[in-house]
Amino acid sequence: MVNLDFKACTMPVGIVRVLEVVFTCITFSLAASVRHTTDAFWTWCMFTWCFCFSLTVLILFFEFTTLNSKLPVSWEDFTCAFAMLATLMILAASIIYPVNYTCSHCPKQIGTSVCSCLAFLLYAIEVGLTRARPGEISGFLSTIPGLLKVLEAFVACIIFICLDSNQYTQYPGLQWCVAVYCICFIFALLIILFTIGRLLALFPAPFDKVLTFVNVLAVLMYITAVVIWPLYSFKNNPRPNICNTFYNCQWNKLVVISFMTCVNQIAYIVDTVYSMRLVFFVSRT
């Protein structure tokens, strides 16, 4: 028998989720009413808004009907990880869409951009509401290290989107960088999936020690990528003039990859500090 829980829509996080549904719906409706194209950036933005809208509706439905308690997953970890992922995805869409499709005489595109920014703020508020506070007992993905894992996986996805096989096949050093991105992404994704699926007990060692080892390894690997990727990517490769007007050129994508590599390097360093604190200080108190 299904029990209805009206608090799912009246609590602060529930109200925020309802507003997320409203603004993401308005956003993709406005964007779809203007133009339909197969452009990669437009497709990414539309997918982001539709994906976040659909999953937020699904979360509200499961919590309203209390069916979430019957699912074989860590619901708290899932909702917190999704809120963080949606925040990052809509942030990217809120930057990409106005840069590529908005002009001063395009009211619908401006409305799309504004609603997308409002949706981003709502998902960021949800992350703040669901994030674990110091001293609280909660799921791993609602803690700062857990949120950092979602950030690391997302940044790696942005890197993969910008990668072109013609860019890194020329030098073994660039191939090593791609391997770094793939290996670290797989580790982060496995930790996220094992946490949501309540499978952390399957790790052959204590989870906090596994997490520390993975983070230290990722920091060391990303240090090499931070140096090697720009060194070989821009070697004898000046910026073409077309990139001044065409933002989606290959050279600009190399810059994005370099920047995102530095972002992930910082994220892994912060993650390592937190995991070491968990192992060497908190566990001994």
TATAMO-V473030 format. One record per run of one state. SS is the DSSP state (H for helix, E for strand, L for the rest). FROM is the first residue (numbers start at 1). TO is the last residue. Records with the same first field share a line. If there is no record, write none. Layout:
BEGIN
SS->FROM-TO ; FROM-TO
END
This chain:
BEGIN
L->1-6 ; 11-11 ; 35-39 ; 65-66 ; 71-74 ; 102-106 ; 131-139 ; 143-143 ; 163-164 ; 169-171 ; 197-199 ; 203-206 ; 234-240 ; 245-249 ; 281-281 ; 285-285
H->7-10 ; 12-34 ; 40-64 ; 67-70 ; 75-101 ; 107-130 ; 140-142 ; 144-162 ; 165-168 ; 172-196 ; 200-202 ; 207-233 ; 241-244 ; 250-280 ; 282-284
END
